[in-house]
Amino acid sequence: MKERPRINYSRDFRDRGLSTLGDSLANFIFSLALSEYTGKPTGGRVPNASLAIAIERAGLKHLIPPRTDKHGKGDVAEAVIAFAWLEGAFTIEEAVEVLVRNFEDDVLHPYRSKEALGKAFGELLGLIKERLEL
């Protein structure tokens, strides 16, 4: 396997760069998982509201600064995902498996998908929490 390029980063989950990378990773992982779940190629975006639910379900509230709104909570969750991936704590394939295993039919529902996605991403963040001892 090819080595990842050298990237300068720190364990600062308020870092805008980590959050931006994490946003792209989360959406990519979600799109792959959704494609596998539905059996056809598709794409999607993970709402900040879902990531806010996920970070709380994973027991990572201690990483969130006080009085942070759902957008800010989503940014922290995205930064955690990026940091963990850069650290080699999980592979894209493994993250897809975690999501697919935790998807419910509501993940396709136009109104109930945020909660269903929050649950699935909560499992991924829980795995990250365990592996990085956050």
N, C-alpha and C positions, 0 to 999 in steps of 0.2 A: 504494500500500500504506500502511496506517495505521501511524503511528509507535508503537513500543513505549512503554509507560508508563515514567516515570523511576523507577528503582529504585536505591537506594544499596547498593553491593556493592564488594568488593575482590577482589584476586587471591589470596585466602587459601583454599586448598582444604581447610582443616580447619573452615571456617565451616559451622555446623549449618544455617543458612538456605539456603545454596547447595546443600548436600547434600540437604536435604528437597525443594527445587525440582527438583534433578536426578533424584531418585527418581521423582517424578511424571512428569517429561519422559521418562526412560528407559522407564518402563512404558507411557506413551502411545505413544512411537515404536515400541516392541516390539509393542504391540497392533495398531497400524496395519500394521506390516510383516507380522505373522503373518496378519492378515486378508487382505492382498494375496497372500501366499504360498499360503494355503489356499483362497482364492477365496470365503471366507464370513466374515461378521463374527465376531470373537472377541476375547478379551482375555487378558492374561497379565501376570505379574509377572517381573521380572528378578531372579534370586537374587544375593545379594552374592557368592557363590562364582563366578558367571559374570563379574561385574564385576571381581573380584580377578584372574581369569585374563586378562581383557581389558586391564586397565591394565598388566600385566606384558608381554603380547604386543605392546602398542603402544610399549614402551620408555619407559614413564613411571614406572618404579620410583623414580626420584630424587625424585618428588613425595610418596612415602610415608614417613612417619616410621618410624624403627627400631622393631622389635618390634610392628608393627601386625598385628592378626589379619585374617582375610578380611572380617569385617564392616567394620572400619575401612578396609580397602583399597577395599571397595565404596563406602563413604561418600566417599572421595577421588575415585573415578571419577565418582560422581554429581555432586559439586561441580564437577569439570572440565567435565562435560557442560552443567551449568547456566551456568557462567561463559562457556563458548564460545557457547552459544545467546544469552545476553544481549549478548555482544560482536558478534553477527551473523556468527560464523564459519561457521555452517551454518544451513540451514532445516530445519524438520520434514520436509518433503517429501524433501529431499536425504538426510537421515538414514535415512528409510524406504527409499529406493533403495539406500543402502549396505548396510543389513541384508539386504534381500531378495536382493540380488546375492551376498551371502556366506552365505546360509542353505544348509544341507544338510538332507537328510531327518532326520538325528538331532535337529534342532531340535524335532521332534514326539515324539521318543522319551522315555518317562518317566524313564529313567536316564541317558541320554547327552546330554540336552539342555543341561546346564550347560556342558559343554565346547564344544558347537556354538554356544551363545549367546556364550560367551567369545570364540570366534574371530570371530564377526560383529561384536560390540561392540568387539573389538580393532581391527578395520578402521576403525570410526567414530572411536575414540580416536586412531588413527594419523593420520587426516585432521585431527582437531582439533590434534594435536601439530604437524603441519606448518604449518597455517594460523596458529596462535598462537605458533609458534616456542618451544614448551615444552621 
